[in-house]
């Protein structure tokens, strides 16, 4: 009976470890990322709290994240690339300021503006 419990617990641990290892993001790390807080800290100045550009953002050509057409034609990879690299004289690159996991987490926040 004890051997069965030990085997069962070990099996679960091995499966969870394999899933975590092959996913590339640890479970604890993913749970620690507050993407909305990151957006409010680094993005809202230009992109607004609701995905509509602020006056400053409009002047810099910030995207209208709530625009359904933009949401439909823009891939997650394009969003990640834009956040990483920025646009000279318009948007600063964040690849040195945020981790790749944090940048990827921002995609869900940006996508959420298209659902409103």
Buried (B, 14 or more C-beta within 10 A) or exposed (E): EEEEEEEEEEEEEEEEEEEBEEEEBEEEEEEEBEBBEBBEEBBBEBBBEEBBBBEEBEEBEBBBBBBEEBBEEBEEEEBBEBBBEBEEEEBBBBBEEBEEBBBBBBBEBBBBBBEE
